[in-house]
Amino acid sequence: MSGSRFLRRNTMMLVLAAALCAALPGRVSAADGWDVAEAERTIAFGYDAIVQRHLQPLRAADIAIDGLRALAGIDPQVAVSLTDGMLRLSVPERQVAEYSAPAADDSEAWAQVTVSAVTAARTASERLNEADAEQLYQAIFEGGLGKADLFSRYAGAKEAREHRSNRNGFGGIGVRFDLVGGEARIVDVIEDTPAFRAGLQAGDVILAIEGIPVRQMDRSEISSRLRGAVASDVALTVRRDGNGLQVTLRRSLIVPKTVTMTLVGGVAQIRISSFNQRTAYTLESLLKEAKAKLGLGLQGVVLDLRGNPGGLLDKAVAVADLFMAEGPIVSTRGRHPASANAFEAHPGDLGEDLAVVVLVDGRSASAAEIVASALQDSARAVVVGTNSYGKGTVQTVIRLPNDGEITLTWSRFHTPAGYALHGLGVLPTVCTLAEGLSAATVIEGLMHPAKPSKIPETLAVWRGAGLEEIALRHKLRESCPPTRRTESKVEMNVAVALLGNRAAYGRALTLSAPVRSLEALQIRQGVEQDQH
C-alpha cells in the first residue's frame, strides 16, 4: 500500500489544531525555509534510498523513529514513543501529537509522519521552532542512520557542495591561503592553474576580491568569493613586497592536488594524500617524469599512503592497475544488486616493470587499503608500516532533493586473496613498531634471519579470517597495532633500503605473497634471470 493511500485511510490525530494547519502540503511553516512539501520529498527519497541500498537490511519505521528521537538533540524536552501501533510525540506534562504507525517498510508514509511530527513539535518547542531546515534534516537523518554504521552520514546542502568540489573539482583560481593577522596570505599556488599562469606567488596577500576588502571576511567567505563558474572572471587586488597589484583571472576547473613526488637517488618517493578525480592521472604523469629523468637509474617507487583516508574507488583501482599487468584488484559485495562489482588489472601500464614499496599506517583507510592489499596480494609490492585502519566498506553518495546528500554504506571490499578488509585492514610485511628498528636491521633480518619468519603463517590466517570471527580479527590486528606514523622517517628509510637491495626486496615479496601470486612471482623472477 502506498504512503499516500495509507494516510488517507488512517486517521492522524493531532492534539494541536495549529500543528494540523501547519502540516498541510505546500505550506512553509516558518520564515526559515521548513517547506513541508520539500521536506516530504527529501525525507521520503532519503528513507527509500537507505531501505533499498544499505549494506544491512533496515526498516523505514526504525529509521524514522530513531530520526524523530534525535530531535531531542535540539530540544531534550521532546520525546517520541511507539506503543500499540501508535506513535506519540510529547513534551513534559502533555502530548503534542499522535499518529497511526504505517507499515514498517513504507518509506513514503513514514516520511509523511516524520514531517508532520516535526511540524507539530515546532509548535510546542521554542528550540525546534528556531532551528532552521538544515538543522532539522541533520537531526532526522543522522538519528536515522545512527545505528546503521559508523560511515553512513548526512551532509547539508552547503557541506555537500564542498564534498562534491573535493571529489570532482570546482571553478577557482588555484591558490591555498592562510589567514595571518587577519590577512589572506597565499601559501601555495597550484601548477597549471589561472593563479600560476598569472604569476601569483606564495607570500602574496589578497587585499580585495571584486573590489570588496577581505580583511573582515572569514575563511569560508573568502573561498566562496574566489570560487565561481568555470570560465568566469574574478578581479583581485594583491599586495606583494609593499606594492599593490591588480589581477584579473579566468576561473578554471580546479581539482585538489593529491599526489606529490620527490626523486631521491634512484627512488621515486610518491605521496598520495587521498584519491580524487585526478589522482591516477597525476600519478601516471609523475611516473613518466621519473622514468624520463632517471632512465635505467630508477630503482623503484615508494607509494606513501600513510594518513591517506581514501576517496574514489575507481581511482584507487586505476592506481593499482598502473603497477599490475593482470589479476584481480578488488571486489565489492553488498545487498543491492548494483553494489556487486569485480575489478581486474589490464596490461600495458607504465609501472608494471617497477619495484614498489607501499607505506601504510593506522590512518590509511578505504581506497588506500585497496591499493596496498591489491599490490601485496598480487606480489607486486612490499608493504611497510603498521596495520591499516580497517575501513573496508564502500559508500555510495545519494543526492537529495534539498541538494544535500547521504553517504551510505552499501557494500564491502574484498581483496584479491579473498579476505574482507573491514575491521581487519592490511598487515604490512615489515612492521615498523619494533624498538630499535632500522633499515639495516630489516635488511639483515631478511637476508640472514635468526629464525624463520612468522609472516607467511600470520598472513595465511589473516587472509582466511571470516567476517564473523571478530575475536580472531582483533587478535590478528594486535600483531602490528594500527598506529599513526606520518611523521616517522623509519618507513621511508626501510623502503629505500629495500629498493636498493633487490635480494632483500625479493625475499620480502615471497614472505607476503599468497601461494597463487607466489607461483607467478617465481615464474617472473625466472624469466628476468634468463634475460640477464
C-alpha positions as CSV (number, residue, x, y, z in Angstrom):
1,M,0.0,0.0,0.0
2,S,1.4,3.4,-0.9
3,G,2.2,6.0,1.7
4,S,-0.5,8.4,0.4
5,R,-3.3,5.8,0.4
6,F,-2.3,4.6,3.8
7,L,-2.5,8.1,5.3
8,R,-5.9,8.7,3.6
9,R,-7.3,5.5,5.2
10,N,-5.8,6.0,8.6
11,T,-6.7,9.0,10.8
12,M,-3.8,11.1,12.0
13,M,-4.9,12.6,15.3
14,L,-3.2,15.9,16.2
15,V,-3.7,17.3,19.6
16,L,-2.9,20.8,18.4
17,A,-5.1,22.3,15.7
18,A,-2.3,24.7,14.8
19,A,0.0,21.8,14.1
20,L,-2.5,20.3,11.7
21,C,-2.8,23.6,9.8
22,A,1.0,23.9,9.6
23,A,1.3,20.4,8.2
24,L,-0.8,21.0,5.1
25,P,1.2,20.1,2.0
26,G,2.9,23.1,0.3
27,R,2.9,25.3,3.4
28,V,6.1,26.8,4.7
29,S,5.8,26.7,8.5
30,A,8.3,29.5,9.2
31,A,10.5,32.0,7.6
32,D,13.5,29.7,8.0
33,G,12.5,27.6,5.0
34,W,10.9,24.5,6.6
35,D,8.8,23.8,3.5
36,V,6.6,20.8,4.2
37,A,6.3,19.7,0.6
38,E,10.0,19.8,0.0
39,A,10.7,18.1,3.4
40,E,8.4,15.2,2.4
41,R,10.1,14.8,-0.9
42,T,13.6,15.0,0.7
43,I,12.9,12.7,3.6
44,A,10.9,10.1,1.5
45,F,13.7,10.0,-1.0
46,G,16.3,9.5,1.7
47,Y,14.3,6.9,3.6
48,D,13.8,4.9,0.4
49,A,17.4,5.0,-0.5
50,I,18.5,3.8,2.9
51,V,16.0,1.0,2.9
52,Q,16.9,-0.2,-0.6
53,R,20.7,0.3,-0.6
54,H,22.2,0.0,2.9
55,L,24.5,-3.0,3.4
56,Q,22.3,-4.2,6.2
57,P,18.5,-4.6,6.0
58,L,16.9,-1.5,7.6
59,R,13.2,-0.8,8.0
60,A,11.7,2.6,7.3
61,A,9.9,2.5,10.7
62,D,13.1,2.2,12.6
63,I,14.9,4.9,10.6
64,A,12.0,7.3,11.1
65,I,11.6,6.7,14.8
66,D,15.3,7.0,15.5
67,G,15.3,10.2,13.4
68,L,12.4,11.7,15.4
69,R,14.0,10.7,18.7
70,A,17.2,12.6,17.6
71,L,15.2,15.8,17.8
72,A,16.0,15.6,21.5
73,G,19.5,16.7,20.5
74,I,17.9,20.1,19.7
75,D,15.4,20.1,22.5
76,P,15.8,17.4,25.2
77,Q,12.2,18.1,26.3
78,V,10.8,16.5,23.1
79,A,10.0,12.7,23.5
80,V,8.8,10.2,20.9
81,S,7.4,6.8,21.8
82,L,5.7,3.9,19.8
83,T,3.2,1.7,21.7
84,D,0.3,-0.4,20.5
85,G,0.8,0.8,16.9
86,M,0.6,4.5,17.8
87,L,3.4,7.0,17.5
88,R,3.2,9.6,20.2
89,L,5.0,13.0,20.4
90,S,5.1,14.7,23.7
91,V,6.7,17.4,25.8
92,P,6.7,17.4,29.7
93,E,3.2,17.0,31.0
94,R,1.4,16.9,27.7
95,Q,1.1,15.1,24.5
96,V,1.6,17.1,21.3
97,A,0.5,14.7,18.6
98,E,-0.4,11.1,17.9
99,Y,-0.2,9.1,14.7
100,S,-1.2,5.6,13.5
101,A,2.1,3.9,12.6
102,P,2.3,3.0,8.9
103,A,3.6,-0.4,7.7
104,A,7.3,-0.8,8.8
105,D,8.6,-0.8,5.2
106,D,6.5,2.1,3.8
107,S,9.1,4.8,3.3
108,E,6.7,7.3,1.8
109,A,4.2,7.0,4.7
110,W,6.9,7.2,7.3
111,A,8.3,10.3,5.6
112,Q,4.9,12.0,5.8
113,V,4.6,11.0,9.5
114,T,8.1,12.4,10.2
115,V,7.4,15.7,8.5
116,S,4.0,16.1,10.3
117,A,5.5,15.2,13.6
118,V,8.4,17.7,13.2
119,T,6.0,20.4,12.2
120,A,3.8,19.7,15.2
121,A,6.8,19.5,17.5
122,R,7.9,23.0,16.4
123,T,4.6,24.5,17.7
124,A,5.4,23.1,21.1
125,S,9.1,23.7,21.3
126,E,10.8,27.1,21.0
127,R,14.1,25.5,20.3
128,L,12.8,23.4,17.4
129,N,10.9,26.4,16.1
130,E,14.1,28.4,16.0
131,A,16.0,25.6,14.3
132,D,16.4,26.0,10.5
133,A,15.5,23.4,8.0
134,E,19.1,22.1,7.7
135,Q,19.4,21.5,11.5
136,L,16.1,19.5,11.3
137,Y,17.3,17.4,8.3
138,Q,20.6,16.8,10.1
139,A,18.9,15.6,13.2
140,I,16.5,13.3,11.4
141,F,19.0,11.7,9.0
142,E,21.9,11.5,11.5
143,G,19.5,10.0,14.0
144,G,18.0,7.6,11.5
145,L,21.5,6.4,10.4
146,G,23.0,6.4,13.9
147,K,22.5,2.7,14.5
148,A,23.4,1.7,10.9
149,D,27.2,2.0,10.9
150,L,30.0,4.5,11.5
151,F,30.4,5.8,8.0
152,S,26.8,6.5,6.8
153,R,26.0,10.1,7.3
154,Y,24.1,13.1,6.1
155,A,25.6,16.4,4.7
156,G,23.5,19.5,4.3
157,A,23.4,21.4,1.0
158,K,26.5,23.7,1.8
159,E,28.6,20.8,3.1
160,A,27.6,18.6,0.2
161,R,28.7,21.2,-2.3
162,E,32.1,21.2,-0.6
163,H,32.3,17.4,-0.8
164,R,31.4,17.5,-4.5
165,S,34.1,20.1,-5.1
166,N,36.7,17.9,-3.4
167,R,35.7,14.9,-5.4
168,N,35.1,16.4,-8.8
169,G,36.8,19.8,-8.7
170,F,35.4,23.3,-8.7
171,G,35.7,26.6,-10.6
172,G,38.5,28.5,-9.0
173,I,41.9,30.1,-9.4
174,G,44.3,27.6,-7.8
175,V,45.6,29.0,-4.6
176,R,45.8,27.9,-1.0
177,F,45.8,30.6,1.6
178,D,46.0,31.1,5.4
179,L,44.6,33.9,7.5
180,V,47.6,35.6,9.1
181,G,46.9,38.6,11.3
182,G,43.5,39.0,9.6
183,E,45.1,39.0,6.1
184,A,44.6,36.3,3.4
185,R,48.2,35.3,2.7
186,I,48.8,32.9,-0.2
187,V,50.8,29.8,0.9
188,D,50.7,27.7,-2.2
189,V,50.0,28.3,-5.9
190,I,49.0,25.1,-7.8
191,E,50.8,24.5,-11.1
192,D,48.9,24.9,-14.3
193,T,46.1,27.0,-12.8
194,P,44.9,30.5,-13.5
195,A,46.8,31.8,-10.5
196,F,50.0,30.1,-11.6
197,R,49.8,31.4,-15.2
198,A,49.0,34.9,-13.9
199,G,52.2,34.9,-11.8
200,L,50.7,34.9,-8.3
201,Q,53.2,33.7,-5.7
202,A,53.3,32.3,-2.2
203,G,53.6,35.2,0.2
204,D,51.2,37.5,-1.8
205,V,48.4,38.9,0.2
206,I,44.9,39.1,-1.2
207,L,43.5,42.5,-0.3
208,A,40.2,42.6,-2.2
209,I,38.1,40.4,-4.4
210,E,36.0,42.2,-7.0
211,G,36.8,45.4,-5.1
212,I,35.5,44.1,-1.8
213,P,38.1,44.2,1.0
214,V,38.7,40.7,2.5
215,R,40.1,41.8,5.9
216,Q,36.7,41.4,7.6
217,M,35.9,38.1,5.9
218,D,36.3,34.6,7.3
219,R,38.0,31.8,5.5
220,S,34.7,30.4,4.2
221,E,33.6,33.7,2.6
222,I,37.0,34.3,1.0
223,S,37.0,30.8,-0.5
224,S,33.4,31.3,-1.7
225,R,34.3,34.6,-3.4
226,L,37.4,33.1,-5.1
227,R,35.3,30.2,-6.5
228,G,32.7,30.6,-9.2
229,A,31.6,29.2,-12.5
230,V,34.3,27.8,-14.8
231,A,35.3,30.4,-17.4
232,S,34.0,33.3,-15.3
233,D,36.4,36.2,-14.4
234,V,37.4,37.4,-11.0
235,A,39.4,40.6,-10.2
236,L,41.9,40.6,-7.3
237,T,43.8,43.3,-5.6
238,V,47.1,41.7,-4.3
239,R,49.9,43.1,-2.2
240,R,53.5,42.0,-2.9
241,D,56.5,43.5,-1.2
242,G,54.5,46.5,-0.2
243,N,53.2,47.2,-3.7
244,G,49.6,46.8,-4.8
245,L,48.8,44.7,-7.9
246,Q,45.5,44.4,-9.9
247,V,45.0,41.0,-11.5
248,T,42.0,39.6,-13.4
249,L,41.9,35.8,-13.7
250,R,39.6,33.5,-15.5
251,R,38.5,30.6,-13.3
252,S,39.1,27.1,-14.5
253,L,38.2,23.6,-13.1
254,I,40.4,23.1,-10.0
255,V,40.8,19.5,-8.7
256,P,42.7,19.5,-5.4
257,K,46.3,18.2,-5.7
258,T,46.7,14.8,-4.1
259,V,49.9,13.4,-5.5
260,T,53.5,14.8,-5.0
261,M,56.9,13.2,-5.9
262,T,60.4,13.6,-4.7
263,L,63.3,12.0,-6.5
264,V,66.0,10.9,-4.1
265,G,68.8,9.0,-5.7
266,G,67.2,6.3,-7.8
267,V,63.9,6.2,-5.9
268,A,60.7,8.0,-6.7
269,Q,59.1,8.8,-3.4
270,I,55.5,9.5,-4.2
271,R,53.0,10.6,-1.6
272,I,49.2,10.2,-2.2
273,S,47.1,12.2,0.3
274,S,43.7,11.0,-1.0
275,F,42.0,9.7,-4.1
276,N,40.1,12.1,-6.3
277,Q,39.3,12.5,-10.0
278,R,42.9,13.4,-11.0
279,T,44.9,11.1,-8.6
280,A,45.6,8.3,-11.1
281,Y,46.3,10.7,-14.0
282,T,48.7,12.8,-11.9
283,L,50.5,9.6,-10.6
284,E,50.9,8.4,-14.2
285,S,52.4,11.8,-15.2
286,L,54.8,11.7,-12.4
287,L,55.9,8.2,-13.2
288,K,56.6,9.3,-16.8
289,E,58.7,12.2,-15.4
290,A,60.7,9.9,-13.1
291,K,61.4,7.5,-16.0
292,A,62.4,10.3,-18.2
293,K,64.8,11.8,-15.6
294,L,66.3,8.7,-14.2
295,G,66.0,6.2,-17.1
296,L,67.6,2.8,-16.1
297,G,68.7,4.5,-12.9
298,L,65.2,4.3,-11.5
299,Q,65.4,1.7,-8.8
300,G,61.7,1.7,-7.9
301,V,58.8,3.6,-6.4
302,V,57.7,4.2,-2.8
303,L,53.9,4.9,-2.6
304,D,53.4,6.7,0.7
305,L,49.8,6.1,1.7
306,R,50.3,6.9,5.4
307,G,47.4,9.1,6.7
308,N,45.5,8.6,3.5
309,P,41.8,8.4,4.4
310,G,40.7,7.1,1.0
311,G,38.4,8.6,-1.6
312,L,37.1,7.4,-5.0
313,L,37.0,3.7,-5.5
314,D,37.6,3.8,-9.3
315,K,40.7,6.0,-8.9
316,A,42.2,3.5,-6.3
317,V,41.6,0.8,-8.9
318,A,43.3,2.9,-11.5
319,V,46.3,3.5,-9.3
320,A,46.7,-0.2,-8.5
321,D,46.3,-1.0,-12.2
322,L,49.3,1.2,-13.1
323,F,51.6,-1.4,-11.4
324,M,49.7,-4.6,-12.2
325,A,49.7,-6.4,-15.6
326,E,46.9,-8.8,-14.7
327,G,44.8,-10.3,-12.0
328,P,42.1,-9.1,-9.6
329,I,42.4,-5.7,-7.8
330,V,39.3,-5.7,-5.6
331,S,35.7,-6.9,-5.5
332,T,32.7,-5.4,-3.7
333,R,29.8,-7.3,-2.3
334,G,26.6,-5.9,-0.9
335,R,22.8,-6.4,-0.6
336,H,21.8,-4.3,-3.5
337,P,22.5,-5.9,-6.9
338,A,24.3,-2.9,-8.2
339,S,26.8,-3.0,-5.3
340,A,28.4,-6.2,-6.5
341,N,31.5,-5.5,-8.7
342,A,34.8,-7.0,-9.6
343,F,37.8,-5.0,-10.9
344,E,40.7,-6.5,-12.8
345,A,44.1,-5.2,-13.9
346,H,44.9,-4.7,-17.6
347,P,48.3,-4.9,-19.2
348,G,50.3,-2.1,-20.8
349,D,50.7,0.3,-17.9
350,L,53.7,2.4,-17.1
351,G,54.6,1.0,-13.6
352,E,54.3,-2.8,-14.4
353,D,58.1,-3.2,-14.5
354,L,58.9,-1.2,-11.4
355,A,59.7,-2.4,-7.9
356,V,57.2,-1.0,-5.5
357,V,57.1,-0.5,-1.7
358,V,53.9,0.8,-0.1
359,L,53.8,2.6,3.2
360,V,50.7,2.4,5.4
361,D,49.8,3.3,8.9
362,G,46.8,3.2,11.2
363,R,45.2,6.1,9.4
364,S,45.5,4.6,5.9
365,A,41.9,3.7,5.0
366,S,39.4,2.6,2.4
367,A,40.8,3.4,-1.1
368,A,44.4,3.4,0.3
369,E,43.8,-0.1,1.7
370,I,42.5,-1.3,-1.7
371,V,45.8,-0.2,-3.3
372,A,48.0,-1.7,-0.6
373,S,46.2,-5.0,-0.5
374,A,46.0,-5.4,-4.3
375,L,49.7,-4.8,-4.7
376,Q,50.5,-7.1,-1.8
377,D,48.2,-9.9,-2.8
378,S,49.5,-9.9,-6.4
379,A,53.1,-9.9,-5.2
380,R,53.7,-6.5,-6.8
381,A,54.7,-4.6,-3.7
382,V,56.2,-4.9,-0.2
383,V,54.0,-3.2,2.4
384,V,55.8,-1.4,5.2
385,G,54.5,0.3,8.3
386,T,51.7,-0.7,10.7
387,N,48.3,-2.3,10.3
388,S,46.0,0.0,8.3
389,Y,42.7,1.4,9.6
390,G,40.4,-1.5,8.5
391,K,37.8,0.6,6.8
392,G,36.6,-1.9,4.2
393,T,33.2,-0.7,3.3
394,V,32.0,1.1,0.2
395,Q,29.9,4.2,0.4
396,T,27.6,5.4,-2.3
397,V,26.6,9.1,-2.4
398,I,23.0,9.9,-2.8
399,R,22.0,13.4,-3.8
400,L,18.7,14.6,-2.1
401,P,16.0,16.9,-3.4
402,N,17.2,19.6,-1.0
403,D,20.7,19.5,-2.6
404,G,22.1,17.7,0.5
405,E,23.5,14.2,0.3
406,I,23.6,11.0,2.1
407,T,26.8,9.0,2.2
408,L,25.5,5.4,2.6
409,T,27.4,2.2,3.2
410,W,26.3,-0.4,0.7
411,S,29.0,-3.0,0.2
412,R,32.3,-4.4,1.5
413,F,35.7,-4.6,-0.1
414,H,37.3,-8.0,-0.7
415,T,41.0,-8.2,-1.6
416,P,42.4,-10.4,-4.4
417,A,43.2,-13.0,-1.8
418,G,39.5,-13.0,-0.8
419,Y,39.5,-11.6,2.7
420,A,37.3,-8.7,3.8
421,L,39.2,-5.6,4.7
422,H,36.6,-4.3,7.1
423,G,37.7,-4.5,10.7
424,L,40.9,-6.1,9.7
425,G,42.9,-3.9,7.3
426,V,46.2,-4.7,5.6
427,L,49.0,-6.4,7.5
428,P,52.4,-5.0,6.5
429,T,55.2,-7.4,5.5
430,V,57.6,-5.2,7.5
431,C,56.1,-3.9,10.8
432,T,57.9,-0.8,11.9
433,L,56.9,-0.8,15.6
434,A,59.7,-2.9,16.9
435,E,62.0,-0.9,19.3
436,G,65.3,0.0,17.7
437,L,64.2,-1.0,14.2
438,S,66.3,0.5,11.4
439,A,66.7,-0.1,7.7
440,A,69.9,-2.0,8.4
441,T,68.2,-4.4,10.8
442,V,65.3,-5.0,8.4
443,I,67.8,-5.9,5.6
444,E,69.8,-8.1,7.9
445,G,66.7,-9.9,9.2
446,L,65.6,-10.6,5.6
447,M,69.0,-11.8,4.3
448,H,70.2,-13.6,7.5
449,P,67.2,-14.4,9.6
450,A,68.0,-15.7,13.1
451,K,64.8,-17.7,13.0
452,P,62.1,-18.5,10.4
453,S,59.7,-15.6,9.7
454,K,56.2,-15.9,11.0
455,I,54.8,-13.5,8.4
456,P,53.7,-16.3,5.9
457,E,51.7,-18.1,8.6
458,T,50.2,-15.0,10.0
459,L,49.2,-13.7,6.6
460,A,47.6,-17.1,5.8
461,V,45.5,-16.9,8.9
462,W,44.8,-13.2,8.2
463,R,43.6,-13.9,4.7
464,G,41.4,-16.8,5.9
465,A,39.7,-14.9,8.8
466,G,36.0,-14.6,8.2
467,L,33.9,-11.5,9.0
468,E,32.1,-13.4,11.8
469,E,35.5,-14.3,13.5
470,I,35.6,-10.9,15.3
471,A,37.8,-12.1,18.2
472,L,40.3,-13.6,15.8
473,R,40.4,-10.5,13.7
474,H,41.0,-8.3,16.7
475,K,43.8,-10.6,17.9
476,L,45.4,-10.5,14.5
477,R,45.5,-6.7,14.5
478,E,47.5,-6.8,17.7
479,S,50.4,-8.4,15.8
480,C,51.2,-4.9,14.5
481,P,48.7,-2.5,16.0
482,P,47.4,0.4,13.8
483,T,49.5,3.5,14.7
484,R,49.8,7.0,13.3
485,R,53.2,7.1,11.6
486,T,53.0,10.1,9.2
487,E,55.8,11.9,10.9
488,S,58.1,8.9,11.2
489,K,61.2,8.6,8.9
490,V,61.7,4.9,9.6
491,E,59.2,3.6,7.0
492,M,60.8,5.6,4.2
493,N,64.3,4.6,5.2
494,V,63.3,1.0,5.1
495,A,61.6,1.4,1.7
496,V,64.6,3.0,0.2
497,A,66.9,0.3,1.6
498,L,64.7,-2.5,0.2
499,L,64.6,-0.9,-3.3
500,G,68.4,-0.7,-3.1
501,N,68.8,-4.4,-2.2
502,R,66.9,-6.5,-4.7
503,A,67.7,-9.7,-2.9
504,A,66.1,-8.4,0.3
505,Y,63.2,-6.9,-1.7
506,G,62.6,-10.3,-3.4
507,R,62.7,-12.1,-0.1
508,A,60.1,-9.7,1.4
509,L,57.8,-10.3,-1.6
510,T,58.0,-14.1,-1.2
511,L,57.2,-13.8,2.5
512,S,53.9,-11.9,1.9
513,A,52.6,-13.3,-1.4
514,P,49.7,-15.8,-1.4
515,V,50.5,-19.2,-2.9
516,R,49.0,-18.3,-6.3
517,S,50.8,-15.0,-6.5
518,L,54.0,-16.5,-5.3
519,E,54.0,-19.0,-8.1
520,A,53.5,-16.1,-10.6
521,L,56.3,-14.2,-8.9
522,Q,58.7,-17.1,-9.1
523,I,58.0,-17.6,-12.8
524,R,58.5,-13.9,-13.4
525,Q,61.8,-13.8,-11.5
526,G,63.0,-16.9,-13.5
527,V,62.2,-15.0,-16.7
528,E,64.1,-11.9,-15.6
529,Q,67.1,-14.1,-14.6
530,D,67.1,-15.8,-18.0
531,Q,67.1,-12.3,-19.7
532,H,70.2,-11.3,-17.8
